[in-house]
């Protein structure tokens, strides 16, 4: 009986079909198609998020630059400027004393190369191709209240971000693009 049981088990082991290991071509193609569909759905959102992040970081940098010019003006008790220029397709900003010409400034800081100043919504004073805002010796705004608007090079006005110099005392705030213009026809407020 023991011999019979061993023979029976041996025959059962030999009778089992051998299955190849791995995936079939059909299974692999289904996985590739599913990954492609998920990537096609997620990629535009991811790209939009990344672009908005670049614009927001550029706005933060410009806001800090404006505040630095205002602080230096009140600290040194002299007029200072925050200046913006485009050079070879790259936007740069600098903070310098008002008496120093912008062309003589050595320390220009570039903003992200994918971000640009949006002219129709930017109301900073402009002279010689350089946008600027000037602060007096007490940190007050000299000349006029203004806005600087940044936008991604492949973005829309609604995706813009801005720094608004909103009072004569030099109060600044951050804004973002809206679907409808304000009473001044500006989309970033």
C-alpha angles and dihedrals in degrees: 000000000000089000090050092052091050092050091048092052091047091053091048092052091050092047095057110106115240111240118205114238122237136041128309120240090252093054092049092049092051090053092049092050092049092049089049092051093049091047091049091054097043102039099074092049092048092049091048091050091050093049093048090050091053091050092047092050091050090051091050090051093050091046090054090048092053091048090048091055091050093048093048090050093055094039096050094035092231137100117277133184138215106210134190128193140169116230122178092340093309122110117222135182134203140180116217143149113280091239091060114084114237089233089060094053113110100185106072115159118209122223121217110304091230092057127077139181110262104225101198091058097037114094102174115132112267130208128166092353092306123114115214148168119206127209124201127228091278095048094260122141115261118202106008148334112266151169133227114203126196126196135178111256090241096035136097133246090257089061093053126115127204147190112223122200094203110173137040088243087064102254110168132197138177123244139177139215118282133200092240130042122246123238089283092055093251121137098199114069 
